[in-house]
Amino acid sequence: MDDNLTDQQRAEQIWTWLKENGWYLVAGIVIGLGGLFGWRQWDGNRLHQAEQASALYAELLTALRAGRASRVEEITAALAQDFPSTPYLDQARLALARVKMDGNQPEEAARYLREVVGATSLLLRPGTTRSVVTLSLPWGAPRRRARSTRQR
């Protein structure tokens, strides 16, 4: 802009610019506000999902402490269906594997441990893989080997 323009000439330049670019300005504001609103909705939904999964997992822990194996299985199935991408599902499968081992069902326990190994939770993989390998061995095989090496 030229410094020697009158106020009226500057106002005319602004109005001309707004006539040419006003729709783009309005569209940018609408898109920005829409994106902000959408982000907040998505974030709120994600938080709500996490709260629901947490409440379901707390219920699983209560059922686990009470020794209700069938309820633990139901809750694990619900977590797998409704919240498959949460870490609560891996923890529920580990708890269910423990319940199966306590119930003398090592094949079922190994199945749940394999599901945890196949999941994306990298923190649980090393210990779970070790447990699956241990369960895959014939029962008593490690003890027999240990006894046979001691006898030699």
MITORDREN-416781 format. One record per residue: x negated, y negated, z of N, C-alpha, C in turn; residue in three letters; residue number from 1. Coordinates in steps of 0.05 Angstrom, whole numbers, plus 5000, padded with zeros to 4 digits. Layout:
<recs>
+--------+---------+------+---------+----------+-------+--------+---------+------+-----+-----+
: n_east : n_north : n_up : ca_east : ca_north : ca_up : c_east : c_north : c_up : res :   n :
+--------+---------+------+---------+----------+-------+--------+---------+------+-----+-----+
:      X :       Y :    Z :       X :        Y :     Z :      X :       Y :    Z : ALA : NUM :
...
+--------+---------+------+---------+----------+-------+--------+---------+------+-----+-----+
</recs>
This chain:
<recs>
+--------+---------+------+---------+----------+-------+--------+---------+------+-----+-----+
: n_east : n_north : n_up : ca_east : ca_north : ca_up : c_east : c_north : c_up : res :   n :
+--------+---------+------+---------+----------+-------+--------+---------+------+-----+-----+
:   4983 :    5024 : 5000 :    5000 :     5000 :  5000 :   4983 :    4975 : 5000 : MET :   1 :
:   4992 :    4956 : 4987 :    4978 :     4930 :  4985 :   4984 :    4914 : 5010 : ASP :   2 :
:   4964 :    4900 : 5021 :    4967 :     4885 :  5045 :   4983 :    4859 : 5041 : ASP :   3 :
:   4985 :    4850 : 5016 :    4998 :     4825 :  5010 :   5028 :    4828 : 5004 : ASN :   4 :
:   5040 :    4851 : 5009 :    5068 :     4855 :  5003 :   5085 :    4843 : 5026 : LEU :   5 :
:   5109 :    4834 : 5018 :    5127 :     4824 :  5039 :   5141 :    4847 : 5052 : THR :   6 :
:   5154 :    4842 : 5073 :    5169 :     4863 :  5088 :   5190 :    4875 : 5071 : ASP :   7 :
:   5203 :    4860 : 5055 :    5224 :     4871 :  5038 :   5213 :    4889 : 5016 : GLN :   8 :
:   5190 :    4882 : 5005 :    5177 :     4899 :  4985 :   5167 :    4926 : 4998 : GLN :   9 :
:   5157 :    4924 : 5022 :    5149 :     4949 :  5036 :   5173 :    4966 : 5042 : ARG :  10 :
:   5195 :    4954 : 5050 :    5220 :     4969 :  5055 :   5230 :    4983 : 5030 : ALA :  11 :
:   5228 :    4969 : 5007 :    5236 :     4981 :  4982 :   5218 :    5005 : 4975 : GLU :  12 :
:   5192 :    5003 : 4980 :    5174 :     5025 :  4974 :   5181 :    5049 : 4992 : GLN :  13 :
:   5187 :    5044 : 5017 :    5194 :     5066 :  5035 :   5220 :    5079 : 5026 : ILE :  14 :
:   5240 :    5063 : 5018 :    5265 :     5075 :  5009 :   5261 :    5090 : 4983 : TRP :  15 :
:   5244 :    5081 : 4966 :    5239 :     5095 :  4941 :   5225 :    5122 : 4947 : THR :  16 :
:   5206 :    5121 : 4966 :    5192 :     5146 :  4974 :   5212 :    5166 : 4986 : TRP :  17 :
:   5230 :    5155 : 5004 :    5250 :     5173 :  5016 :   5269 :    5185 : 4996 : LEU :  18 :
:   5277 :    5169 : 4975 :    5294 :     5180 :  4955 :   5281 :    5203 : 4939 : LYS :  19 :
:   5255 :    5200 : 4934 :    5240 :     5220 :  4919 :   5234 :    5245 : 4937 : GLU :  20 :
:   5227 :    5240 : 4962 :    5217 :     5262 :  4979 :   5234 :    5269 : 5003 : ASN :  21 :
:   5257 :    5256 : 5005 :    5274 :     5260 :  5029 :   5284 :    5288 : 5032 : GLY :  22 :
:   5292 :    5301 : 5010 :    5302 :     5328 :  5011 :   5280 :    5347 : 5021 : TRP :  23 :
:   5256 :    5342 : 5012 :    5233 :     5360 :  5021 :   5228 :    5356 : 5050 : TYR :  24 :
:   5230 :    5331 : 5060 :    5227 :     5326 :  5088 :   5248 :    5339 : 5105 : LEU :  25 :
:   5273 :    5337 : 5096 :    5295 :     5349 :  5111 :   5292 :    5380 : 5110 : VAL :  26 :
:   5285 :    5391 : 5087 :    5282 :     5420 :  5085 :   5259 :    5429 : 5103 : ALA :  27 :
:   5238 :    5415 : 5105 :    5216 :     5422 :  5122 :   5224 :    5422 : 5151 : GLY :  28 :
:   5239 :    5403 : 5159 :    5249 :     5401 :  5187 :   5268 :    5424 : 5193 : ILE :  29 :
:   5287 :    5430 : 5174 :    5306 :     5452 :  5178 :   5291 :    5479 : 5179 : VAL :  30 :
:   5272 :    5483 : 5162 :    5257 :     5508 :  5162 :   5241 :    5511 : 5188 : ILE :  31 :
:   5228 :    5489 : 5196 :    5213 :     5490 :  5221 :   5230 :    5496 : 5245 : GLY :  32 :
:   5253 :    5483 : 5247 :    5272 :     5488 :  5270 :   5283 :    5516 : 5268 : LEU :  33 :
:   5289 :    5525 : 5244 :    5299 :     5552 :  5241 :   5278 :    5573 : 5249 : GLY :  34 :
:   5254 :    5568 : 5242 :    5232 :     5586 :  5250 :   5228 :    5587 : 5280 : GLY :  35 :
:   5229 :    5563 : 5292 :    5227 :     5562 :  5321 :   5249 :    5576 : 5335 : LEU :  36 :
:   5274 :    5572 : 5326 :    5297 :     5585 :  5337 :   5295 :    5616 : 5334 : PHE :  37 :
:   5287 :    5624 : 5310 :    5284 :     5653 :  5305 :   5263 :    5665 : 5322 : GLY :  38 :
:   5240 :    5652 : 5326 :    5219 :     5662 :  5342 :   5228 :    5665 : 5371 : TRP :  39 :
:   5242 :    5645 : 5381 :    5252 :     5647 :  5409 :   5272 :    5670 : 5412 : ARG :  40 :
:   5289 :    5674 : 5392 :    5309 :     5696 :  5393 :   5294 :    5723 : 5394 : GLN :  41 :
:   5274 :    5726 : 5376 :    5259 :     5751 :  5374 :   5244 :    5756 : 5400 : TRP :  42 :
:   5232 :    5735 : 5411 :    5217 :     5738 :  5436 :   5235 :    5746 : 5459 : ASP :  43 :
:   5258 :    5733 : 5460 :    5278 :     5740 :  5481 :   5288 :    5768 : 5478 : GLY :  44 :
:   5293 :    5777 : 5454 :    5302 :     5804 :  5449 :   5280 :    5824 : 5457 : ASN :  45 :
:   5255 :    5818 : 5451 :    5233 :     5836 :  5458 :   5231 :    5838 : 5489 : ARG :  46 :
:   5234 :    5816 : 5502 :    5233 :     5816 :  5532 :   5256 :    5832 : 5543 : LEU :  47 :
:   5280 :    5829 : 5532 :    5303 :     5844 :  5541 :   5299 :    5874 : 5537 : HIS :  48 :
:   5287 :    5882 : 5514 :    5281 :     5910 :  5509 :   5261 :    5921 : 5530 : GLN :  49 :
:   5241 :    5905 : 5536 :    5221 :     5914 :  5555 :   5233 :    5917 : 5583 : ALA :  50 :
:   5251 :    5899 : 5590 :    5265 :     5901 :  5616 :   5282 :    5926 : 5617 : GLU :  51 :
:   5296 :    5932 : 5596 :    5313 :     5956 :  5595 :   5296 :    5982 : 5597 : GLN :  52 :
:   5274 :    5982 : 5582 :    5256 :     6006 :  5583 :   5244 :    6009 : 5611 : ALA :  53 :
:   5237 :    5987 : 5624 :    5226 :     5987 :  5651 :   5246 :    5998 : 5671 : SER :  54 :
:   5271 :    5989 : 5669 :    5292 :     5999 :  5686 :   5297 :    6029 : 5682 : ALA :  55 :
:   5296 :    6038 : 5658 :    5300 :     6066 :  5652 :   5276 :    6083 : 5663 : LEU :  56 :
:   5252 :    6072 : 5661 :    5229 :     6086 :  5672 :   5230 :    6087 : 5702 : TYR :  57 :
:   5240 :    6066 : 5715 :    5243 :     6066 :  5744 :   5263 :    6087 : 5753 : ALA :  58 :
:   5284 :    6090 : 5737 :    5303 :     6111 :  5742 :   5291 :    6139 : 5739 : GLU :  59 :
:   5273 :    6142 : 5720 :    5259 :     6167 :  5716 :   5241 :    6173 : 5740 : LEU :  60 :
:   5228 :    6153 : 5750 :    5211 :     6158 :  5774 :   5227 :    6166 : 5798 : LEU :  61 :
:   5251 :    6154 : 5801 :    5269 :     6162 :  5822 :   5278 :    6191 : 5819 : THR :  62 :
:   5285 :    6199 : 5795 :    5293 :     6226 :  5790 :   5270 :    6246 : 5794 : ALA :  63 :
:   5246 :    6237 : 5787 :    5222 :     6253 :  5790 :   5217 :    6258 : 5820 : LEU :  64 :
:   5219 :    6238 : 5836 :    5215 :     6241 :  5865 :   5236 :    6258 : 5878 : ARG :  65 :
:   5261 :    6257 : 5867 :    5283 :     6273 :  5877 :   5282 :    6302 : 5867 : ALA :  66 :
:   5264 :    6307 : 5848 :    5261 :     6335 :  5838 :   5283 :    6343 : 5819 : GLY :  67 :
:   5295 :    6323 : 5805 :    5317 :     6329 :  5786 :   5305 :    6331 : 5758 : ARG :  68 :
:   5296 :    6355 : 5751 :    5282 :     6359 :  5726 :   5299 :    6353 : 5702 : ALA :  69 :
:   5325 :    6361 : 5703 :    5343 :     6357 :  5680 :   5347 :    6327 : 5675 : SER :  70 :
:   5348 :    6311 : 5696 :    5352 :     6282 :  5693 :   5326 :    6270 : 5681 : ARG :  71 :
:   5303 :    6280 : 5689 :    5278 :     6270 :  5678 :   5277 :    6275 : 5648 : VAL :  72 :
:   5287 :    6299 : 5640 :    5288 :     6305 :  5611 :   5307 :    6287 : 5596 : GLU :  73 :
:   5330 :    6281 : 5608 :    5350 :     6263 :  5596 :   5338 :    6235 : 5592 : GLU :  74 :
:   5326 :    6225 : 5613 :    5315 :     6198 :  5611 :   5292 :    6197 : 5591 : ILE :  75 :
:   5275 :    6218 : 5590 :    5254 :     6218 :  5570 :   5265 :    6218 : 5542 : THR :  76 :
:   5286 :    6233 : 5538 :    5299 :     6234 :  5511 :   5311 :    6206 : 5505 : ALA :  77 :
:   5323 :    6193 : 5525 :    5334 :     6166 :  5520 :   5311 :    6146 : 5513 : ALA :  78 :
:   5289 :    6148 : 5527 :    5266 :     6131 :  5521 :   5256 :    6136 : 5493 : LEU :  79 :
:   5255 :    6161 : 5485 :    5245 :     6168 :  5458 :   5263 :    6157 : 5437 : ALA :  80 :
:   5289 :    6157 : 5442 :    5308 :     6148 :  5422 :   5309 :    6117 : 5421 : GLN :  81 :
:   5311 :    6105 : 5444 :    5316 :     6076 :  5445 :   5291 :    6059 : 5446 : ASP :  82 :
:   5269 :    6069 : 5458 :    5245 :     6053 :  5462 :   5220 :    6069 : 5454 : PHE :  83 :
:   5218 :    6078 : 5430 :    5196 :     6095 :  5422 :   5168 :    6081 : 5421 : PRO :  84 :
:   5168 :    6055 : 5420 :    5142 :     6042 :  5417 :   5132 :    6031 : 5444 : SER :  85 :
:   5145 :    6037 : 5466 :    5136 :     6027 :  5492 :   5117 :    6048 : 5505 : THR :  86 :
:   5100 :    6038 : 5522 :    5082 :     6057 :  5537 :   5098 :    6073 : 5558 : PRO :  87 :
:   5123 :    6065 : 5564 :    5139 :     6080 :  5583 :   5145 :    6108 : 5572 : TYR :  88 :
:   5147 :    6111 : 5546 :    5153 :     6137 :  5534 :   5129 :    6156 : 5539 : LEU :  89 :
:   5105 :    6147 : 5535 :    5082 :     6164 :  5540 :   5080 :    6172 : 5570 : ASP :  90 :
:   5086 :    6153 : 5587 :    5085 :     6159 :  5616 :   5107 :    6179 : 5623 : GLN :  91 :
:   5131 :    6176 : 5611 :    5153 :     6194 :  5616 :   5146 :    6222 : 5606 : ALA :  92 :
:   5133 :    6224 : 5583 :    5125 :     6250 :  5573 :   5104 :    6264 : 5591 : ARG :  93 :
:   5086 :    6248 : 5602 :    5067 :     6259 :  5620 :   5080 :    6269 : 5646 : LEU :  94 :
:   5100 :    6254 : 5655 :    5115 :     6262 :  5679 :   5130 :    6288 : 5673 : ALA :  95 :
:   5142 :    6289 : 5649 :    5157 :     6313 :  5642 :   5139 :    6337 : 5639 : LEU :  96 :
:   5115 :    6333 : 5629 :    5096 :     6355 :  5627 :   5089 :    6365 : 5655 : ALA :  97 :
:   5087 :    6347 : 5673 :    5081 :     6355 :  5701 :   5105 :    6371 : 5712 : ARG :  98 :
:   5129 :    6363 : 5706 :    5153 :     6377 :  5715 :   5153 :    6405 : 5703 : VAL :  99 :
:   5146 :    6407 : 5678 :    5146 :     6433 :  5664 :   5124 :    6451 : 5676 : LYS : 100 :
:   5101 :    6439 : 5683 :    5080 :     6456 :  5696 :   5089 :    6465 : 5723 : MET : 101 :
:   5102 :    6448 : 5738 :    5112 :     6455 :  5764 :   5133 :    6477 : 5762 : ASP : 102 :
:   5148 :    6477 : 5740 :    5168 :     6497 :  5734 :   5157 :    6522 : 5721 : GLY : 103 :
:   5131 :    6524 : 5719 :    5117 :     6547 :  5707 :   5125 :    6551 : 5677 : ASN : 104 :
:   5125 :    6528 : 5663 :    5131 :     6528 :  5634 :   5108 :    6514 : 5620 : GLN : 105 :
:   5085 :    6527 : 5618 :    5061 :     6514 :  5607 :   5064 :    6508 : 5577 : PRO : 106 :
:   5079 :    6524 : 5562 :    5082 :     6518 :  5533 :   5098 :    6492 : 5529 : GLU : 107 :
:   5119 :    6488 : 5545 :    5134 :     6463 :  5543 :   5117 :    6440 : 5552 : GLU : 108 :
:   5101 :    6443 : 5573 :    5084 :     6422 :  5583 :   5064 :    6414 : 5561 : ALA : 109 :
:   5052 :    6434 : 5547 :    5033 :     6429 :  5526 :   5046 :    6414 : 5503 : ALA : 110 :
:   5072 :    6420 : 5498 :    5086 :     6406 :  5476 :   5088 :    6377 : 5482 : ARG : 111 :
:   5096 :    6370 : 5507 :    5098 :     6342 :  5514 :   5071 :    6328 : 5514 : TYR : 112 :
:   5051 :    6342 : 5523 :    5024 :     6330 :  5522 :   5015 :    6325 : 5494 : LEU : 113 :
:   5021 :    6343 : 5475 :    5014 :     6339 :  5447 :   5028 :    6314 : 5436 : ARG : 114 :
:   5053 :    6310 : 5444 :    5067 :     6286 :  5435 :   5054 :    6261 : 5445 : GLU : 115 :
:   5043 :    6262 : 5469 :    5028 :     6238 :  5479 :   5002 :    6234 : 5463 : VAL : 116 :
:   4988 :    6257 : 5457 :    4964 :     6254 :  5441 :   4970 :    6243 : 5414 : VAL : 117 :
:   4992 :    6251 : 5402 :    5000 :     6241 :  5376 :   5010 :    6212 : 5376 : GLY : 118 :
:   5015 :    6201 : 5399 :    5026 :     6174 :  5401 :   5003 :    6154 : 5397 : ALA : 119 :
:   5010 :    6129 : 5397 :    4990 :     6108 :  5391 :   4976 :    6098 : 5416 : THR : 120 :
:   4983 :    6107 : 5439 :    4971 :     6097 :  5463 :   4942 :    6108 : 5466 : SER : 121 :
:   4923 :    6092 : 5460 :    4895 :     6100 :  5460 :   4884 :    6104 : 5488 : LEU : 122 :
:   4896 :    6092 : 5508 :    4886 :     6094 :  5535 :   4892 :    6122 : 5547 : LEU : 123 :
:   4913 :    6135 : 5538 :    4920 :     6161 :  5550 :   4908 :    6184 : 5535 : LEU : 124 :
:   4898 :    6180 : 5511 :    4889 :     6203 :  5495 :   4867 :    6220 : 5507 : ARG : 125 :
:   4845 :    6210 : 5517 :    4823 :     6227 :  5526 :   4832 :    6247 : 5548 : PRO : 126 :
:   4845 :    6238 : 5568 :    4853 :     6256 :  5590 :   4875 :    6275 : 5581 : GLY : 127 :
:   4893 :    6265 : 5564 :    4915 :     6282 :  5554 :   4904 :    6304 : 5536 : THR : 128 :
:   4885 :    6297 : 5518 :    4874 :     6317 :  5501 :   4860 :    6339 : 5517 : THR : 129 :
:   4846 :    6331 : 5538 :    4833 :     6351 :  5555 :   4854 :    6369 : 5568 : ARG : 130 :
:   4877 :    6358 : 5576 :    4898 :     6374 :  5588 :   4910 :    6394 : 5568 : SER : 131 :
:   4914 :    6385 : 5543 :    4925 :     6402 :  5523 :   4906 :    6425 : 5517 : VAL : 132 :
:   4881 :    6420 : 5516 :    4861 :     6441 :  5511 :   4861 :    6461 : 5534 : VAL : 133 :
:   4863 :    6451 : 5558 :    4864 :     6468 :  5582 :   4889 :    6486 : 5581 : THR : 134 :
:   4912 :    6474 : 5574 :    4936 :     6490 :  5573 :   4936 :    6510 : 5549 : LEU : 135 :
:   4921 :    6504 : 5529 :    4920 :     6521 :  5505 :   4904 :    6547 : 5511 : SER : 136 :
:   4887 :    6546 : 5531 :    4871 :     6569 :  5538 :   4889 :    6590 : 5550 : LEU : 137 :
:   4882 :    6616 : 5546 :    4898 :     6637 :  5560 :   4896 :    6633 : 5590 : PRO : 138 :
:   4918 :    6639 : 5604 :    4918 :     6635 :  5633 :   4897 :    6651 : 5646 : TRP : 139 :
:   4881 :    6639 : 5663 :    4861 :     6653 :  5678 :   4835 :    6656 : 5663 : GLY : 140 :
:   4833 :    6649 : 5638 :    4809 :     6653 :  5622 :   4785 :    6638 : 5634 : ALA : 141 :
:   4788 :    6613 : 5642 :    4765 :     6599 :  5653 :   4755 :    6612 : 5679 : PRO : 142 :
:   4774 :    6622 : 5695 :    4766 :     6635 :  5720 :   4751 :    6661 : 5715 : ARG : 143 :
:   4761 :    6676 : 5696 :    4747 :     6702 :  5690 :   4719 :    6697 : 5680 : ARG : 144 :
:   4716 :    6677 : 5663 :    4689 :     6671 :  5653 :   4671 :    6662 : 5676 : ARG : 145 :
:   4682 :    6646 : 5694 :    4665 :     6637 :  5717 :   4657 :    6660 : 5734 : ALA : 146 :
:   4675 :    6679 : 5739 :    4668 :     6703 :  5755 :   4647 :    6720 : 5741 : ARG : 147 :
:   4651 :    6723 : 5715 :    4633 :     6741 :  5700 :   4604 :    6729 : 5700 : SER : 148 :
:   4602 :    6703 : 5699 :    4575 :     6691 :  5699 :   4563 :    6692 : 5726 : THR : 149 :
:   4579 :    6691 : 5747 :    4568 :     6693 :  5774 :   4558 :    6721 : 5780 : ARG : 150 :
:   4572 :    6741 : 5769 :    4564 :     6769 :  5775 :   4538 :    6777 : 5762 : GLN : 151 :
:   4530 :    6763 : 5742 :    4505 :     6770 :  5727 :   4481 :    6763 : 5742 : ARG : 152 :
+--------+---------+------+---------+----------+-------+--------+---------+------+-----+-----+
</recs>
